[in-house]
């Protein structure tokens, strides 16, 4: 997956997030973001990565989002790896 495709998935995840009031509030509580931050940083790779990380940390919400977006359940993880800062080393 290239970075542009990853960005599209992350933006779709953000769109899903803002449409789900309970989930949105939890994201804002955990991230310290508010509605203004989300609007101003909607195109920021770090914010988009944070949105994907949020969903990747909760399988039920991840699967709900993927079903709503009609994408494969592994697409957000692939997108996260393709965004800036998504590379990681495995230490095991």
C-alpha positions in Angstrom: 0.0 0.0 0.0 1.4 3.4 -0.9 1.3 6.5 1.3 -1.6 8.1 -0.6 -3.8 5.0 -0.3 -2.9 4.8 3.4 -3.9 8.5 3.9 -7.3 7.8 2.3 -8.0 4.9 4.7 -6.9 7.1 7.6 -9.1 9.9 6.5 -12.0 7.5 6.2 -11.3 6.2 9.7 -11.3 9.8 10.9 -14.7 10.4 9.2 -16.1 7.3 10.9 -14.7 8.4 14.2 -16.3 11.8 14.2 -19.7 10.2 13.3 -19.5 8.0 16.4 -20.0 10.2 19.4 -19.1 7.7 22.2 -16.0 6.5 20.4 -15.0 10.1 19.5 -15.2 11.2 23.1 -13.0 8.3 24.1 -10.5 9.2 21.4 -10.4 12.8 22.5 -10.0 11.9 26.2 -7.1 9.5 25.4 -5.4 11.8 22.9 -6.0 15.1 24.6 -7.4 16.4 21.3 -10.6 18.4 20.9 -12.8 19.1 18.0 -10.7 22.1 16.9 -7.6 19.9 16.9 -9.3 17.3 14.7 -10.4 19.9 12.2 -7.1 21.7 12.1 -5.0 18.5 11.9 -7.2 16.3 9.7 -4.4 16.2 7.1 -1.5 15.8 9.6 0.1 12.4 9.2 0.7 12.2 13.0 -3.0 12.8 13.7 -4.0 10.2 11.1 -1.6 7.7 12.5 -3.1 8.4 15.9 -6.6 7.7 14.6 -5.4 4.4 13.1 -3.5 3.4 16.3 -6.7 4.2 18.3 -8.7 1.7 16.2 -5.9 -0.9 16.1 -6.0 -0.9 19.9 -9.6 -2.0 20.1 -10.5 -5.0 17.9 -14.3 -4.6 18.2 -14.2 -0.9 17.2 -11.7 -1.8 14.4 -14.0 -4.4 13.0 -17.0 -2.1 13.2 -15.1 0.6 11.4 -13.9 -1.8 8.7 -17.4 -3.1 8.2 -18.8 0.4 7.9 -16.0 1.4 5.4 -16.3 -1.9 3.6 -12.6 -2.6 3.8 -10.6 -5.6 4.8 -9.9 -5.9 8.5 -6.1 -5.8 7.9 -6.3 -2.6 5.8 -5.9 -0.2 8.7 -2.8 -2.0 9.9 -1.3 -1.9 6.4 -2.2 1.8 6.1 -0.6 2.5 9.5 2.7 0.9 8.4 2.6 3.0 5.2 2.2 6.3 7.0 5.1 8.3 8.2 6.4 6.9 11.4 4.6 3.5 10.8 7.8 1.5 10.5 8.8 -0.3 13.6 11.4 -2.9 14.7 10.4 -6.2 16.2 12.5 -6.9 19.2 11.4 -10.5 19.8 
